[in-house]
């Protein structure tokens, strides 16, 4: 139980009066993967017009550019954010640095778990793709198709690699994802499965420090009291923001929309927001 006081807001207007730097989640805050939430397009543009620095920070296994293209297709205005940092981008740059230093051997056989056969997470990297766990030298879990397959599908794909202790990287630690047919298990759940099969996993993304370090560096290493992190996940956004030493705001329109006991979630995750708002809008 925490004695922390949580302020309930009617939209993000008060945050714009108090903070200069905004670290914003996308899924569950700006959109649901299919369409923007009411008021989100206008609120994002208004933050920029007010002179705020906006860094979008996402547990997406894709690199930054495909994510930005999706936002534009959904109707968000070009120029309404300053930077986009995805866990996929952070991972890609890490792999690229490893290749440049010789720590990643050209031709490394990679078993890639992605969505819609997406390969952008490894484009330009010295991997050779394999679909067989028997000869994989590295496993990269960038996304889930939990709305199309059950966990047994992934158990069959990963069991042999996990049994051989093949290094695994998960670039989207979210255990739940929003889909057109409702919430389904995310890539983080597949990473948990890999561990249950005997393998070990390195997770890249919120709530882990590397993605927050990258976002704050792009924002110019601001004084932490000027920064607020806004997201819909206590486990990833609020815990990550707490760890980075910035204020946090929980939006209830995403994965917690139907959660009756928020206090229990806060206690379970040992993470508490400074603010709660029903939506990312100006009201």
N, C-alpha and C positions, 0 to 999 in steps of 0.2 A: 504494500500500500504506500502511495506517495502523497506527501502533503502539498505537492505542487498545485498552484491555482491555474486552472485552465479557463481561458476567456472565450466565451461563445460569441461569434461574430455573425452578422447578416451580410455575407459577401466579403470581398477582399479590400473594400475601400479603406478601412482603418489600417490595413497592412501597408498600403501605398503611402499613407501619411507617416508611417513610423520607420520604414526600411528603404534602403537604396538598391540593394542587390537581391534579386529573386532567383532562387534555384527551384525550377518548376518541373514536376513530373508531367508526363503527357497522358498515358493511359489512365483513365479513371479521374483525371483532373480536367484536361482540355477536351478529351474525346473518349469514346468507348471502342474505338477501332473501326466504327462504321460511320459515325457522324460527330460533329462537335456537340458538346453540352450547351444548353441555352445560356447565352451571355458570354461564353468563353472566348469566342473570336474577338468580340468587342473589348473585353477586359484585357486580353493580351495586348491588343493594339494600344489601348489607353495607357498601359504601363510604360510603353515605349514613348508615347507622346509626352508623358510626365517626366521623361528623362531617366527612367530607371534602367539599370543593367539587368538583362534577362538572360539567364543561362538555362536551357532545357537540359535536364539530366534524367536519363532513361535507362532502365534495365532492358534494353533491346539488344539482342545479339547481333543485329545488323549495324553497319557502320553509320556515321552521322548523315551522310548525303541521302541514302534511301529514306531515312526517317524524315528529313526535312522535305523531301519531295512528297511524301505522304501527307504531311501537314498542309502543304500548298494545295494538294488535290482535295483535301477536306474543307478548304475554304479559308484557312488562316492566311493573313496578309504577309506577303514577303516583307522582310525587314521588321517584323514585330517581335523578333528575338535577336540577341547578339551572337550567341554561340549555342551549338548543340553538342552535348557530350553523351554518347551512348556507351554502355558497357562493351558492346561489340567494337567500338572505335578504340577504347582503352586497350582491349585485348589485342586488336590488330596491331596497334603501335608497339605493344610489348613483344609480340611475336616478331615483328619487323626488326626491332632492336636486337632480339636474340639471334636472328639470322645474320644481321650485320656483324655481330661480335663473334660469330661462329658457334654459338651455343645451340643453335637450331640447324641441324644438318639438312642440306638440300636433298629433296626426295623423301623426306620423312612421310611415312604412310599414315594418313589421317582418316579416322572414321568420324564423319561429320553428321551430327543430328541437327537438322534444320527444319524449316517449314516451307512448303511449296517448292521443294528442291532448290532453295535459295543457296547460292554459292558466294555471295558478296562478302561474307565474313572472312574468306580466305583468299580472295582475289589478290594477286600480286605477291603472295607468300609462297615459300618453296615447298609446299605440301604436294603430295600425290594422294589423291583420294582412294580409299578402299571401302568396300562395303562389308568386309569380313573381319570379325573380331579376332580371328585366329592370327592374322598378320598385321593388325593395326599397331602402330608405334605411339600414337597419340589419339585421344578421343576429345572431340570438341562438341559440346552441347550448346547450341546457340538459340534453339527455339523448340517449342512443343507443338505437336499436332494432337493434343489431348481431346479435341473435339472430333477426331477422326479415328483414333486408335485407343485401345486401353493400355494399361501398363505392361501387360503380358507381351505386347508387340515389342516394347522397348527392352523388356527382360531378355527376349530372344536375341535382339540385336547386340546387346551389351555384355551378356553373361561371360562369353569367352575372353573378351578383353579385360573385364574386371577380375576374372580368375587369374589372369597373367599379370595383374597389378600394372596394367598400362596406365600411364599418367593421363588424367582427365581434367579438362578445363570446362567450367560452366560459365558462359557469358550472359546468362539471364537467370539470376537466383530466385526469381518469383516462383512461388509454389502454386499460385492461382493466377489464371489469365482470363480476361474477359473475351468472350467470343460471341458470334451472332446467335448461338443457341444457349447462351448463359455461361457462367463461370465453369472453367474446366482446369485440370491439372496443368501446371506450367513446367518450364524447363527445370526449375529448382526441384520439383518432385522427381524428375528423371535423374537428376544428380543424386538425390537421396537414395533412389533405387540402385544406382551404380555402387554407392557405398555399401548398401545392404548386400550386394553381390560379392563384396570383398575388395573393391577398388577404393582408391582415394581420389578426392576431387579438390581442385583449386577453384574457388568461386570468385568471379570478377563482376563487380556491380554493387549497387546499394544493398546492404548498409556498409559495405567494406570501404576502407579509407581511400583506396586509389582513385575511385571515380569522383569522390568529393575533392580530393587534392587537385585533380585535373580541372574540375569545374571552377574551383576558387582561384587557381592559377590563371585561367582564362579571364576571370573577372578582375584580375590585377591584384590578387592577394589582399582583399579588403579587410578592414577591421571587422572582426566577427560580429560585433554588436550591430552592424549595419546590414546583416544578411538574414534572410528568412528562407527556409526550405518548405515548399508546399507540396504535399502528396496525399495519396489515398491509402497508403499502406503503413501501418504502425511498425511492422517488422522491418521494412526497408527504408521508407522515407523518414519516419519519425526517429527510429533508432539510429539511422545514419546521420541525420541532422544533429541529434543529441551528441553523437560521437565526434562530429566535426566542430562542435562548440557554437552552433548557430541556432537561432530561434526556429521553431517549427510550427506549421499549421496543417491540421488534418482536414481534408475534404471528404465529406461523407457520401458523395455521389458515386463512388466507384465500388471496390470490392467489399466495403463495409456498409453498403447502403441498407442492408437488411439485418444488421447486427444489433440485437436488443440490449446487450450489456457491454458497452465500450470499456467500462472500468476493468472488467475481467480481461479484456484484450490487452489493455495497458499493463496490468499486473503480470500477465503471462509473458509478455515480451520485455517487461522491465524497461519500458519506454513510454514517455508521456509528452504530449504536444503542449505548446504554449497557447495555441488557439485551435478552435474547432469552427468550421463553417460548412454550411450545407452545400455550397457550390462555389466554383471559381467564377464569380460574376461580380459586377459592381452593384447590382440591385437598384 
